[in-house]
Every structure is written in C-alpha cells, then in structure tokens.
Amino acid sequence: MKGFSAADLTDLAGRTAVVTGASSGIGLATARALTRAGARVVLAVRDEAKGRAAAGTLPAPGENEVRVLDLASLDSVRAFARDWPGQPIDLLINNAGVMIPPLRRTRDGFELQFGTNHLGHFALTNLLLPHVAGRVVTVSSGAHQLGRMDFDDLNWERRRYRRWRAYGQSKLANLLFTAELQRRLTEAGSKVFSMAAHPGYAATNLQSHSESRLMEFAMGNLGNRLLAQDAAAGALPTLYVATADLPGNTFAGPSGLAGLGGAPSPCARSRAARDPEAARRLWQVSEQLTGVRFPE
C-alpha cells in the first residue's frame, strides 16, 4: 500500500497556514510543501531576517508573509495574536521548539523547554483559536515517552535539572494539550480538530543547541549521517495530520523501524500521554501560568 507523501496534499488554494519555527528544518519543509500545494503561508519566526531568507526559498509564485514570534516571551505571543488581521486560519502548525539545552529560562521565568515547547504554543493557540477554522497541529516527539509531569516542579526549580527529562516533559505536555484541546473543542461543538505528530529522526539543526560537543557530535554529525531522514521526510507526519481524513486527536509519526523514519501513519502514545486527568490538570496550570484561557 502506497504511503502518504507531499504529493498527496490536496489543493490548498485560498487557505491560510501559520507555521511556527518556519525559518529552518521541519518548519521550513512544512511551509515549502504547503506553499507548493497552494496555501498562503505565514512564517512565524523569532528572527525576522532568517525568516525572510527562508521565505525567499519557497516555491514561486506562492504567497507568504513573515511575522515575528518569540515563543519564549508571552509578550511576543500576545503581540502576534493581537496584530493578527482577523482572517481565518485554516492550519495552525505548532512546530517550533528547543531541544536539550542547558538549564535556561524564558523571559517569563519558565524552564526554556517547557516554556517554549508547551506554554508558548498553549498561549498562542488559545489566543488565535477564534480565528482558526480548520486544524491545530502540535509537533511532539517520540521522546515524550521519557516524560513525566511533575506538577510540583514543572519548571525545574527544586529538582536537579536533567535536560532529556525536561525535553520529554515538554513533549508529553504537547500530547496532553492536544487531547484536552480536542475534548474542549468537541464539547463546544466546534468543527476544529486538534492533532499531533512527531517527525521521527530528522536531520535538522534542532540537535545543535545542547552546548555539548559530545552530544552534538553523536546526535548531529554522526546520527544525522547514519540514521536520520531529511527535513522534508520529517515534515510528512505534520502534513499528514494537517490534511488527511483523520479523527480529532490523531497522533501520527513515521511507520518505519522504531518510528525513526518511513511513511507517516497513526501511532501509539505513552500511557502518561493518555491520562485525561493529567491533561485537565496541565490545562488548568497552563492557564494560571500564562494568564490565557480557552475562548468562551
């Protein structure tokens, strides 16, 4: 049976997609595929110059726009949403993220991975939700299986910081957010779908921020050469859940060995990611931390 590919994207002419972290890697590959399918793509990026350079590589004559968004700053998230011109958003792709840096904090004092990967997208999604007409896709990771929601210390203020566990927690949070968002959308009678994807192992610059030469060699230089698929292949699960005929709260990833590569398909999530009480609790805590609520 033929697997899903970018060639299977439906005609997206007249549709608008917002892609966070679209200046490189999987985000740029996602933006490129959506542009090729006819969508108008808004590249939501932290660095405007890099975003404009990336936009210049998108297929012509596609329509695109670069808008500044720093997910590690709630002020920036609010400004992005406040300045949104009001047009419908057919696809909101929560793609941007950071991976295994040393202990860092966002401008609002959150641990960087939890603050960027989860809280920034949580706030962005809820602020933009009145404009969303199609799907919200949040990019998680197979590393969510390493995660545990420590509700007594989500921001690593008491525990010894462990970067991989912090990354796993943020990616687990992505899946709990996806599930609880779908529950709320369904309860509200909305036709918007909340979906999640993971890219498998893709050769991008995501692995280059650990500030550890050994880790960057093992994951970047060595791992990217021996195990990784390219960014275009890594973007396929995102494109799959964004456009295929699938139920809400679908989680998809590569179907190959160990989920590292291959055509995308629905995949399993950890038991912790299927805990509805944890999803509700995380939502409540996220509202408290960000000051942003699900729109009534």
Secondary structure as GFF3:
##gff-version 3
##sequence-region A 1 296
A	DSSP	three_ten_helix	6	8	.	.	.	ID=ss1
A	DSSP	beta_strand	16	20	.	.	.	ID=ss2
A	DSSP	alpha_helix	25	36	.	.	.	ID=ss3
A	DSSP	beta_strand	40	45	.	.	.	ID=ss4
A	DSSP	alpha_helix	48	55	.	.	.	ID=ss5
A	DSSP	beta_strand	64	68	.	.	.	ID=ss6
A	DSSP	alpha_helix	74	82	.	.	.	ID=ss7
A	DSSP	beta_strand	89	94	.	.	.	ID=ss8
A	DSSP	alpha_helix	112	113	.	.	.	ID=ss9
A	DSSP	pi_helix	114	120	.	.	.	ID=ss10
A	DSSP	alpha_helix	121	128	.	.	.	ID=ss11
A	DSSP	three_ten_helix	129	131	.	.	.	ID=ss12
A	DSSP	beta_strand	132	139	.	.	.	ID=ss13
A	DSSP	three_ten_helix	142	146	.	.	.	ID=ss14
A	DSSP	alpha_helix	163	187	.	.	.	ID=ss15
A	DSSP	beta_strand	193	197	.	.	.	ID=ss16
A	DSSP	three_ten_helix	205	208	.	.	.	ID=ss17
A	DSSP	alpha_helix	213	216	.	.	.	ID=ss18
A	DSSP	pi_helix	217	222	.	.	.	ID=ss19
A	DSSP	alpha_helix	223	226	.	.	.	ID=ss20
A	DSSP	alpha_helix	231	234	.	.	.	ID=ss21
A	DSSP	alpha_helix	236	243	.	.	.	ID=ss22
A	DSSP	beta_strand	251	254	.	.	.	ID=ss23
A	DSSP	three_ten_helix	257	259	.	.	.	ID=ss24
A	DSSP	beta_strand	264	266	.	.	.	ID=ss25
A	DSSP	three_ten_helix	272	274	.	.	.	ID=ss26
A	DSSP	alpha_helix	276	290	.	.	.	ID=ss27
###
